[in-house]
Amino acid sequence: MVSRIEVGYRERLRGLLGELGVAQPDQEAEVLMAGARKRAADEGLALEEALARAYEGLRDQARRLNGTTL
């Protein structure tokens, strides 16, 4: 069963990827979700923390590229 937190971060990631003009935001969001799961397992983080870091990293990258405050 997927938690509400995972559902929420998946939607946030998709939205940000869409705003960035990524061709397949759904697929890329899944890649980021899988990376966060792996990072959580590898580093002993809570999944929520790993998801937050994935989102924040993407958001910061978008800010640098666009010069905006997403």
N, C-alpha and C positions, 0 to 999 in steps of 0.2 A: 504494500500500500504506500502510495506517495503522500508525503505530508503536505499540509497547507503551506508550509514555508517553502518547500520545493516548488510547488505550483506557483507561488507568488514570485519567487526569484526567476523561474522559467519565463514568466510573463514579462517581468522587468527586463530581463536580458533580451528577449525577443523585441520588445519595444525599442530599446536602445540600439540594437543592431539594425532594426528597420529605419530608425532615424539616421543612422550612419550610411544607409543605402546599401547594406549588405544584400547580395542577391538572394540568399536563402537563409533568412534570419531564424527560421524554425530549426533548421539543421545545425546552424552554428550555435544556437542556444543549447542544443543537446550536447554538442562537443564541449562547451564550457561547463555544463552541468556534470558531465562525466569527468572532466578534469578536476572539478571541485570535489567530487566524491573520492577520486584517487588521492588528491592532496590531503583530504581529511583522514583517510586511512593511513597514508604514508607518514604524515606528520603528527598523528594523534590529535587532530583538531576535531571540534564538534562540526558536524556538517553545516550547521548554520553559519559558523565562522568562515568556513571555506567558501561557502556561497557568497557571503558578504564580501569577502576579499576578491572573488572573481568579478562581482558586479562593480565594486569600487575601482578595480584595475581597469575594466573596460570603460567605465565612466570617465576616469582620469585621462585615459588615452583619447577618448572622444573630445574631451575639453581641449587637450593639446592640439588635436587636429583641426578642430572647428573654432577654437577661441571662444567657446560659449560656456554657459553655466548650466549644463544639463543636469 
